[in-house]
Amino acid sequence: MVRPGVVSQCPVFSMLDSESLQLVASACRTRSVRKGALVFRDGDPCDAMFAVVSGSVRVYKVARDGRERTLHIIRPPHSFAEAALFSDGGYPAFAAALSPTVLLVVPKLALLHVLVERPASGLGLFRSLSQWLHRLLDELEVETFLNTRARVAAWLLREADGQPQATRRVTLSQPRKEIASQLGMVPETLSRIQADLAERGLIRASRRYVDILDREGLRDLIISGS
């Protein structure tokens, strides 16, 4: 059995009372996944949701021509595949480990049982789903209305959000190809835009991180779309 303290670290379950938390934890297990291994495939039967204990997971779609599009990068202590639990279909995307990863596996039937028996315990889950939906809408707005430079600016600000440093540092913990895929561009375009933002004095970039030097300047790029 997984310790309740491990489960409670996941924002989805942070509002559960101690009894509900114990019920969920008693049904959970952990799963180790090597780098590059699939967690699930698009269309696989959905029998569980997951939270990242350590490492990171890429959630992505594959087009008919074989091109891949990254939807999300999931890091501790966040979860994924929550929405699929409430669908009669399978998982709607692929998920694969970007690094050696430990997952918390939350079985579908066990979680649904807790929600039925203790309806108030669903508040945290529904809040998480609401936040996920808002993020999807924000990303759709970015892709629909912003040019590539403004998209990169928006991504940098989102990644740095909540960090206390005066100079916000965004650690590039995933390959440049994955970041570019998230933003709907090729890696070469991302590199050119980073160089341009650095020339403007808005960021300082290296291979492993980006320091945001001028948050207002990045916001201006988003507003103007230039």
N, C-alpha and C positions, 0 to 999 in steps of 0.2 A: 504493500500500500504506500502511496505517496503521502508525505507529510502535508497536513493542511496548510502549513506556512508556505510551502512551495506553491500551492494553488492560489493562495491569497495574494501573492505578488503579481499575478496577472490582473490587469485592470478590469477585465470582464467579471472577475469573481471577487473583487475587492470589497464589494458591498454586501456579500453574503454574511448571514449570521453564523455563529459558530457551529450550530447543528447542521445547517445546509452545507457549510464548507466541509464538514466531516463526511457527509454523505457523498459529495462530489469526489473528495480526495480518496475515499475508500474504493472508488471505481476506476481511478486513474492509474496510469503506469507511465514510465519514462521510456523513451526510445532513442537510441544513438544512431545517427545518420552520418555516413562519411561524406566528404566533400564531393559534390556533383551528383549524389544519389537522389533519386526521385522520392518524394514523400507520397505523392499521389499523381495520377494522370487525369487529364481532362476526360470526364465521362465515367471515371471509376465510381462505384457505389459509395455513397457518403455514409460512413459508419462512425466517424469521430471528428471532432475539431481538435486544434492543436495550439499550444503556446510554446514559444521559444524560451528555453531555460538558459542555454548558452549557444553561441554561434549565430548564424543568420540563415534565412530562407528566402528564396526568390519565388514569387508567384507570377506566372506568365501565361500568355496565350501563344498559340502557334497558328499562323495563317496557312491557307491552302498551298501557298507557294513555298512554305517552309520557313518563312521569316518569323522570328520570335519577337514578342513585345512584352517587356516587363511591366507588370501592373503594380506590384508592391515589393518592397524589401522589408522583411519582418525581422526585428531584433528583440532581444529580451527587454521587458518581460511580456511582450505583446503576443496576441493570438491571431489566428487566421482560420478560415473555413467555418466561421460561426454561422453565416447566412445560409450555407449549404445544408445545415442541420434541419432547417425548416422547409426544405424543398423535397419533393418526391423524386427529383432527378439526382444525378451524380454530382461530383465536384465540377465546377464550371471552368476550371483552369488547371494548369500544371503547377506543381510546387517542387522545388529542388533545393538541396542544401548548398549554400555558397561557401561554406567552410565546415569543418567537423562540428556537428551540431547535436545538442541534446534537446529533445522535444518532450513536452508534457502532452500525453494523449488522453483526451477526454471522450469516452465512448458516448455516442449519440443517445442510445436508449437510457443509459444511466442519467445523463443530464436532463433529458426530457421527463424522466420520472421525478426528478427533484423539482422541476418547474411545475409539474402537475400537482405534486403533493404540497409544495410550498410556493405558491404563486408570487409572493413578494420577493422571492429570491431572483426572479427574472429581471428586476430593475437594472442591475448592473449590465446584464447581457444586452438588454434593449438599448441602454445608453451607449454601449460599445458599437452596436449596429448602427445607431443614429450617427455617431461620430464617423464611422466608416463611410456611410452614405454621403455625409457632408464633404468628406475628403474627396470622394469620387466626383462629386459635383464641382468642387474647386478645381480638380485636375482637368475635368472636361472643359470648364470655362477657360483655363489656361491654354489648352490645346486648340480650342476653337477660335479664340480671339487674339492671342498673343503671337508675335513672331518669335523666331528661335532665340534671339538675344534676351527678350523679356521672359521667355520660358525658363532660361537658365537662371536669371535673376530671381524669379519666383521660387525656383527649386532651392537655391542657396538660402534664401530667407526662411523658407519652410524648414530646412534641415537645421538651421541655426537657432530656430525659435526656442525660447526657454532657457538658453544658456546664459550664465551670469556674466561672462567676460565682457569687458569693454570692447575688445576686438573679438568678434565671434568667430570661432574656428569650426569649420566643417571638415571632419575627417573623412577621407575618401576610402571607406572600408570595403568598397566593391569595385570591380573592374570598370574602367572608363566605358567599355562597351555596354555594360549594364546600365550605367547612369544615362548614357545617350539613348538607350532603348526606352527607358522610362520617359524621356523627354521627347520622343518621337523624332530623333535625328541620328545621324551617323557619328561615330567617334571623332572623325576629322572636323566636323562642324562644331562639336563641343569644344575641342581644343582651340579652334580659331576664336570662338566666342570668349573663352577664358582669357586668352591672350589680349583680346580687345578690351575686356573689362579691367584687366591689369593695367593696360596702357592708359585707361581713363582714371586710374587711381581708385577704383572701387573695390578691388580685391588684391590680394597677394597670393599667388598660387604656386604650389609645388606638386610633386607626384603623389604625395600622401595626404595633403590637406589644402584647404583654401581658407585664408583669413579674410573676413569681411571688414573692409576699412571704412566704407561709407554706406550705411544702411539706407539712408535717405536717397542717395544717388541710385541705388538699385530699385527702390520703390518708384522713383521718377521714371526709370526705364519701363517698369510695368505699366504705369499710368499712361505714358506716352506711346508705349508699344514700339519704341524705336531703339 
